[in-house]
Amino acid sequence: MPQSLGTQQDIAVPRPIACPAGTNEFGHSGSEASALEILALAPGFLCLLRGPAHKITWTNQAFGQLAGHRDIIGSSIASLTVASASPLGESLERAYATGEPFSIQGLRVDLQREPEAPVEERFIDFSGRPILGSGGQVEGVVLQGLDVTERVRSAWALKADSERADHILDLLGDGFVAFDEDFRVVKLNTAALKYDGRQEHEILGRTHWEAWPTSAGSILEEAYRRCQREQVPVTILRRYLGFGKDRWLELRICPVPGGIVSFFRDVTEQKLAEEAVRASEERFRALVEAVPHQVWEAGETGKAEWFNGRFYDYTGTTVDALASGAWHGVIHPDDVAATAAAWQTALDTGTVFESELRLKRTSDQSYRWFLSTGVPIRDADGKVIRWIGTNTDIHDQNVAAQELEEMNAQLEERVFERTRERDRIWRLSTDLMIVLDARGSVVAANPAWKALLAWDEGDLTSMPFSRFLSSDEDGHCFAVTGNRGGPLRCENRIRHKDGSFRWISWTVVPDEGYVHAIGRDITAEREAAQALLKAEEALRQSQKMEAVGQLTGGIAHDFNNLLTGVIGSLDLIQTRIARGQGDQAGRYIEAALSSAKRAASLTHRLLAFSRRQPLDPKPVDANMLIASMADLLRRSTREAIRVEERFAKKLWMTHCDAHQLENAVLNLVINARDAMHDGGQIIIATENLAVEDGEMATQLGLGQGRYVSLSVADNGAGMSPDVVEKAFEPFFTTKPMGQGTGLGLSMVYGFVKQSGGHVRIESAPGCGTTVTIYLPRYTGPDSPQAEIQAGAIDGRTTTGATILVVEDEPVVRALVVEMLQETGYRVFDAADGPEGLHLLQSSLPVDLLLTDVGLPGLNGRQLADAALAMRPDLKVLFMTGYVESNLLRKGFLGPGMEVIAKPLAFNMLIEKIEAMIHRT
């Protein structure tokens, strides 16, 4: 063993050895010499050293083995290897200096037992005791050595065994704790410390209950005490929660001499796996009990071992009863042999078992069909170790399959019958039947083609089907274009074999690349319909002529009355003037003018009905207009009739001729008055109306958009549906003869339609009548430009203004020119458009162009456009007694243009001209 392993230990002695008096040259007295001779034979190694140089003055025989049997008396011990290369020299120096004894244990030395013997490695315990002189000073040291080689080597072996044991315990992976008889911890291995998480010094020396307080008084303590008491091994599984741990440990506690040892290992993962398996098995059992099937297990020999509850509930039997032969009472007798054979085959071959069988239901003793299936479970070597299977109720499916089979048989019979019926229809039908392919070729045709059109099936299949159509037919309805979503119906003409054509009404159905068509001869029906159309057209023409006759008769009747007043008055004036009685002509002149004005009013009503009266549209607030007519409307009714206005708030503006709207409202109020002989109530209401959807627009007869509605309602006699239907016809009236012209509602209808609106009547006998006018909403500027009265601006007058009159009717032109000249205007006239344009192209100053709309060559609007191109500031006033369709278009009247209706009232003409000339 290396010297470094020797240990030094100072051993105190009672006192140093005193040096006696009378010593020899080496310091030995006579008695000492005798004693030394005796000691020389003593076991061990003895040596006497003198002086600070530690000279050897005496050794026993054994000490010579340390010096190689040399003579070392008188030599310093430092000359020996044992002292020069070991702690011995230092210990001798310290003992000499301090007088303290010392001890060195297990010092390695080289020892030679005999002079010729080999050197041996030995271990010696050395001790030294100082020798004190008479004065107490240290004079030498007695050195003693004892061979302890066997002890040292035994200690080495014990230590190696201990280290091996510790290493083995560390390699085990299991925790190891050793306890003494008082259950104090005397040893732990590395794994135990790792499990615990604390340092070794925190555990060693403590009792088990001190080191692990939670175990005190627990089953674990009882296990430890039982092991010690009964000296038997004890195994225990414990959940360890100490020091932030949550682990499952398996402990094996074993008795040993002087105490007990505990081996433990972490089985947390195993425990969790077992818990998972247990939970999985519980879930499996719950699932098996929940499924709507009977579930079973059998051993490797095929013996049933377990069924779920559904099997027991259904059959009312148990596994033990089945083992005793109860199967014959559960399975239908007719199915036992086949089921047993299938099961034996599965057992012999290790294949999946499958069999359909009937099981008896214990509740009503009925049998139901089940599909029994079993799957083999094999071990790692592929050997079948058990079977798992299910019984699935397929009774309803089997019954349904049987019923389906019966239905299929019936269906086949029906298909056969229907095929025969279809073939009969194909042969006997008088309608044309044909099948075309994608190329338009005839695939099949029924015999009706021969009977109706004289074509054989061979004729039809030899040519494209288009050859049988008239030249103006393209046959598009017979094209194969996929599924059109339903049958297609069309009519065309098919050629007869004699070259004539017949009308056929087809029903065409495409189907998987073919076209199936059925045609019916409608030639006679078409001819009858054509004759009916001609008859209806003749009837309509007759009705038109009757209506025109009624209209012209009414017009002729009224105009004859009016002309009688005019002509009669003029004749009387002429007679009175011839007699010199001209002073009596005034009242006849008034009568003639009155008849003429009534005639003009009649023409205005007729033009309103025809929607060709000249209008002067302006933005109109219907609420304000009706409010301004309040006095007039009340004077037009009787005291027994109450007129009530119901105005909508924030009513939209509309765009129409305000004077015509006033006339329309007045006409409706007068009609309402005449319908209430005993008095009643008239309600005039306004409302904003937004027509957003098509259904509402159709119901009201309007297009979608925003409208202002104005209604006049009464609670009078009402009208029947046939009267309502004719109410807007001219000269139609329900009033007594002489109390109405029949043009009031027709004038309202024409004015509203001409303004882009609509009018409708709601009435029933005894429930009153409501007439509603719908006029489009106006979205332009809120207020119309105010009319400027003649002579109202800057004191200007009409004197000296120049007017060009263009009129193709000489009498009218002469009268207008004379009236204007009488007023003080300078007037030039032209008979047509080109003549008027020639004057406008000259340097003639013209302030206003007064022109008829309907002129030969160049109409009034074309003349106005040409004039404005040359004279942008020129004012234009159109005269018309009949408004053409182009005048009805929106935007016909441009800036600086106005229109006035014929016949012309002199004062109205002058006011219109003055207003236009003085307008900036």
Secondary structure, 3 states (H helix, E strand, C coil): CCHHHCEECCCCCCCCEECCCCECCCCCEHHHHHHHHHHCCCCCEEEEEECCCCEEEEECHHHHHHHCCCCCCCCEHHHCHHHHCCHHHHHHHHHHHHCCCEEEEEEEEEEECCCCCCEEEEEEEEEEEEEECCCCCEEEEEEEEEECHHHHHHHHHHHHHHHHHHHHHHHHCCEEEEEECCCEEEEECHHHHHHHCCCHHHCCCCEHHHHCHHHCCCHHHHHHHHHHHHCCCEEEEEEECHHHCCEEEEEEEEEECCEEEEEEEECHHHHHHHHHHHHHHHHHHHHHHHCCCEEEEEECCCCEEEECHHHHHHHCCCHHHHHHHHHHHHECHHHHHHHHHHHHHHHHHCCCEEEEEEEECCCCCCEEEEEEEEEEEECCCCCEEEEEEEEEECHHHHHHHHHHHHHHHHHHHHHHHHHHHHHHHHHHCCCEEEEECCCCEEEEECCHHHHHHCCCHHHHHCCEHHHHECCCCCCHHHCCCCCCCCCEEEEEEEECCCCCEEEEEEEEEEECCEEEEEEEECHHHHHHHHHHHHHHHHHHHHHHHHHHHHHHHHHHHHHHHHHHHHHHHHHHHHHHHHCCCHHHHHHHHHHHHHHHHHHHHHHHHHHHHCCCCCCCCEEECHHHHHHHCHHHHHHCCCCCEEEEEECCCCCCCEEECHHHHHHHHHHHHHHHHHCCCCCEEEEEEEEEEEECCHHHHHHHCCCCEEEEEEEEEECCCCCCHHHHHHCCCCCCCCCCCCCCCCCHHHHHHHHHHHCCCEEEEEECCCCCEEEEEEEEECCCCCCCCCCCCCCCCCCCCCCCCEEEEECCCHHHHHHHHHHHHHHCCEEEEECCHHHHHHHHHCCCCCCEEEEECCCCCCCHHHHHHHHHHHCCCCEEEEEECCCCHHHHCCCCCCCCEEEEECCCCHHHHHHHHHHHHCCC
